[in-house]
């Protein structure tokens, strides 16, 4: 299974999906840059989430809150005092680890296998910085560790301008920062990451029903995008592991090559956050129920997932190596990213059979016909079989081949990625053909 992780990491770097940041200077641990294909894949993941969570619903609206907020927000939410992990140091090699990530009895150092550690110290995960020209204790601010608090402090403003009634949600996609002690496993755990979170505000007493609803809704979303159901599971949190704000929580877990790990968390946060901010700010954050003529603080159900971790799951689940027959009667191997068509970075590739002076202009015209509709790629470098393999490797659903017959019959051959089935179709119906399949 670790071979799969290595293969996907190698593919991501080789094909411009993700590679280490600042690599010419030796890189920065747990910091990753996304290349041309990674950018498109991330955009497609965000778009799929936003489409499902906001655009196709009448009860959720969007928000983009600032990354740097008043430090009073983080004091009220409990992050300044309690957002920490237990940190221990190996007495032999002096590497530092989260105490709860050390396994075995006796516990051993993942770096040197030492068994003697320092006393655990609480390590706050927030990145602190200063606002203003002179850094001092009076102008400390924090890079947000989650996007959720922006939705809580903006709740009354959004509710008023959107003219929404409960139940309704506020959704946000944005960067968050956590000074993780032990990041790793490629983009699984990083210090800078992008979250897709939604706070769903409900009447107290209706929270359990909505909690169950959002667990089922989110669990199905990954399957709708092609993730194998047997690689997913639900794991309710035990009472002793619940976050300080949570009444209940369930993780959607995926079977990664390194074991089962959290993909998405759904939490029932009660009115903890709104109450904390109301008390700290002195502002009335209650919702006015006109129908029953009463004010109350709503309860909240929160589905939250990272773009980066979702991307890793989609890559791992889509990756496969197949044996395919060759023209000479043997077999060859092809690497395929079987990404859902809505997620694929490139939707179609246009390939002239050769770099013939008459074929290339025609292939360019076909490419010009398709590219206004989707992200497409033109490729005439190398043998046609090798170009097919390049597109398979990055998950391109369709390859359009322009051959010498195309000059006569005005038709092209469209090859489908997963089945490798080929259709011969008129050029003037190509866009319609692809539109029905993408």
N, C-alpha and C positions, 0 to 999 in steps of 0.2 A: 504493500500500500504506500510506503514511503516513496517508492519509485514513481508513483502517480504524481505525488507532490513535486518531485524533482522534474518530472517531464513537463508538467504544466508551468512551473516556474521558468524552465528553460524556454518553452514555447513563448511565454509572455514576454521574455526579454528579447528573444530572437525576432519576433514578429511585431515588436513595437506596441505591446499592450501595456506592460509595466516593467520598469527597471529601476535600479537603485538610484536615489537622488544623490547629487554631488559626486558621482562615481569617479570623475577625473581627479578628485581629491581624496580618494579612498572610500567615499561614500559616507553616509550618515545612517547609523543603525535605526531601523524601523521607519525610515523615510523613503517614500517611493514616488517616482514620477510616472505619469501616464502618457504614453506615446500616441501617435495618430489613431491607431485602432482602439487603444484603451479609452481615449477621449470619447469616441463614438459609442463604445459599449457602455460607458458610464452614463452618457446622455440618454441612451435607450433604456437603461434600467430606471433612471430617474423618471423618464417619461412614462414608462409602464406603471410605476408606482403612483405617480401623480394622476394618471388617467383613471386608475382603479379607485384611488382614495379620494379624489377631489372632483375631477371632471365628469365622471359618470354618476355622481351622487348629488342629491339636493340638500344634504345635511352636513356638508363639510366645506369650509372655505380655507383659503391660503393666507400665509403670513411669511414675511422675511424680516426677522428681528436682527438687531445689530449683534455682532460677535462680542464686542466689549460693552458690557452693561454696568450700571452702578454696582459697586461692591456691596452695597446694602442688599441687593438681590440675593447674593450668594451667602450673606450672613443669615438672612431670613429663611432661606431654603435649607440651611443646615450644612451646606457644602464647605464653608470655611472651618467649621468646628469638627465636622464628622466625615468628610469625603476623603477617606484615607484607606490604605492597605497596610498590613503588617510586614515590615521590612526586616530581613535578617541578613547577616554577612557571614560568608564562609571564613572561618578562622585560618584556613590553609591557603586558599588562593585569593581571598578578599573580594570575590565576586558577590554581588548582592541579588537577593531573590525575594519574591513574595513567599512568606512563610506557608500560606495555605496552598502553594503550588508544589511544595516539596512532598514527595510521596515515599512510602516505604517505612519500615521500622527496623533499625534506626534510620532516620532521614539521611539521605546522602546528597552531596552537592552535584548538580548536573554537569558541572564543569570539570571537577577534579575527583569526585567521589568521596570527598572528605565528609566527616560526620559530626564535626564540631562547629556550632554556629553561635553568633552573638545573640544577646537578648533581643526580642522583637521590639521594633520601634514603629510607631504609627507615622506613615509617610503620606502627606497630603498630595493628592493627584492633580491639583489645579496648577496651571502655569500662571505665575504672577508677573506683572510688569508694572510700569509707571506711566501715568498720563501727565504730560507737561514737560517742560524743558529741564527741570531739576528733580531727579529722583529722590523722594523721601517717603517717610511712612504715611504722610497725609494724602499722597496721590497714588496709592497702590490700587491697581485694577487687575482683573483676571481675564484670561482667555476662557470663554465659556466651556465647561466640561460636558454640556448637553444643550440641546436647542429648546428643551421643554419649558424652561423658566420664562423665556420670552413670550410664550403663548399664555402662561398664567398671568403675568403682569399686564399683558395687553388684552386680557379676556373681556373686561367691560367695554373697551374701545371697539374691539372687533365685533362684539355682540350688538352694540348700538348701531354701527355703520352698516353691518350686514343685515340687520333687522331679522335676526334669526331667533327661533324659539327652541327651547330644549326639547329633545336631545339634538345637539349639533357638535361638530368638531372643528378644530383649527389644525391645519397641517402645515408642516414646514420642512424644507430640505436645506441643510446648511452644514458648514464646517464646525467641528468640535475638537477639543484638545484635552488630552489626559496624559499626565507625566507617568505613564505606566512603568513599573519597576522591571517587568520582564516581558517586553513585547517580542513578537516573533511569529514563526510560521508564515513567512511571506507577508501578505497583506491581511492576515487573519486578525492580528492585534498590532495596532500602530498608535503612535502618539498624536498624530494628526489624522483625522478621519472625517467622513461626511455622513451625517445621519439623515434618515427619513423618519420623522416622528409625527404622530397625530395625537392630540388631546381631545378626547370625546367626552363632552360635558353632559351629564344626565341628572335627573332628579334622584335624590337619595332614596334608596330602596329599589331602584331600577338598575343599579350598577351590576349586580350579579348576572342578570339576564344579558346585559350588553357585554360583559366580560366574556361570557360563553360565546356570544355572537362573534366578537372580534377574533377570538382564538380560531374558530372555524373558518372565518373569512380569510384570515391571513395564512392559515395552513393550506387552504386551497389555492392561494395566489401563486405559490411556488410550483405547484403541480400544473396549474394552467400554463405556466411558462416552461414546462418540460422537465422539471426536476422529478426524478424517480421517487415515487411515494415510499418505497421501502428504504430509502436513504434518509427519510424524515421521521421525526417522532416528536411527541409533546411530552414535556417534563414539568409537572407542577412543582413549585418550590415548597420545600418543607417550611413549617412555621419559623424554625430557628435560622433560616437563611434569607428570610424576607428583608428587603430594604426597609429603612426606618419609616418610609412614607407609604408602604404598601400594605394593603389588606390581603391581597392575594397576587400571585404572579405565576405565569406559565411561560416556559421557553419553548420555542420551536427550535429543535436541534437537528443538525445534519451530521451524517457519519463521514467526517473528514478522514484523510489518510492517517492522521495522528489520533483518531478516536472521535467519539461524539462530542460536539461542541455547540455552543449557542449560536444560532443564526439570527433569531429575532426574539425579543421579549415583549410579552403583553402583561401589563401591570394594572391592577385596580388600586388607584392612588387615593381613594376616598376624597375628602375635601382638604387634605393635609396642606397642599401647596397654597391654595387660595386663602385658607385660614391663616397660614403663616404670614403671607404677604399682607393680608388685611390688618393683622395685629401689628406688624412691623411698620407699615406705611401710614396707618391711621385712615386709610381710604376704604370706603364701602365697596367690596367686590361681590356683593350678593347679586343674585339674579332675581328679577321681579317677575313672578308668575301672574300675569294679568288675569288669566282665567280663574285662578283661585285666590287672587288678591293677597299674595303673601310673598315675602322675601326669604331666600335661603341661599346658602353656598352649595353649588352643584358638586356632585361626586364626579370623578374622572376615571376613564379607562384609557390606557395609553399603549398602542402598538408602536414599537420603536425598533428600527433595523438600520444597519450601516450599509451604505452604497458599496464600500470596499469589500466587506465580508460577503455581501450578496454576489458581487462580481466573482469572487473566488469560488463560491458554490456553483454558480452557473458555468464557470470554466471547468471545474473538476467533474461536474456531472455530465458535461457535454463531451468531454475528451474521450476518444477511443482510437484504437489502432486496428485496422481491418486488413485482411488478406483479400486481394482482388486478382482475378485472372488476367493474364497478359495475352497479347496477340499471338505470341509464340507457344501458347499452351501451358506456360508456367504460372507462377503466382508472384504478386508483388504486394508490398504493404503501403497503405495510405493512412495518414493521420487525419482524423476528422474532428472538428468541433461541431457537434450536432446542436448548435444553439437554436433556440426558438427563433423563428424568422423575425419577430418583432425586436429581438435583442441583437441580432447579427449586425456587426459594425458596417459591413459592406453587403448590400442587398443583391447586387448583380455585378458580374464582371463581363466585359466585352473583350473577346479574344479573336483576333484575325488568325486564320490557320497558319499564315506565315507573314513575313515582313515584305511580301511582294508589293511592288509599287502601285498595283491596282487594287489590292485588297486593303491596304492600310487606310486610304482615304474613305473607302466604303465603311470600314469598321469604325472609323472616327465619326462618321455620320450617324451610325447606329448608336454609338455611345452618346452623342449629342442629343439623340432622341430620348434616351432613357434617363440621363443624369439630372434633368430638372425635377424628376419625380422622387428619386431616392439617392442615397449615397452609393455611388458606383465606382468601378475601377476599370481603367483600360490597361491591358497588359499584352505586349507583343514580344516579350523577351524570353527566348528559349523555346524548347520543344513544347507542343501543345499539351502533352501529357504532364509535363513538369508544371505547366501553368495551372492545369486543373488541380494538381496536388497542392500548390500554393494557396489556392482559393479554398480547398477543402480544409486546410490546416487553420484557417482563420474563420471558418464557419459561413462562408458566402453561400447562400441558398441556391443561386442559379448562375450558371456560366452560359454566355451567349457566344456561339462560335460563328464567325463570318468566313465562309470558304469560297472557293472559286465558282461553285454553282450559284452562290448568292448573287453574283454579278448577272446571272442569266435569269434565275427564277424569282429574284427578289425575296428570298426566304433565308432564314437563319436557323441554326440548331440550338435548342435550349436544353441544357443538361441540368438535372436536379441533383443536389448534393447528396442526399441520403440514399436514394435508390439508384442513382446514376442513370436513370431513365432519360431518354432523349426524345424531344418533340421537334418536328420540322414545322415552322410556322411562318406566315408572311411577315415581313418587316413592319408593315403598316398596322399589324394587330399585336405587335410585341408588347407595347405598353399595357394594353388591355389584358393580355395574357398574364403578365407579371402582376398587375394590380389585383387580379382575382386570386393570386397565390401568395401574396405577401401581406 
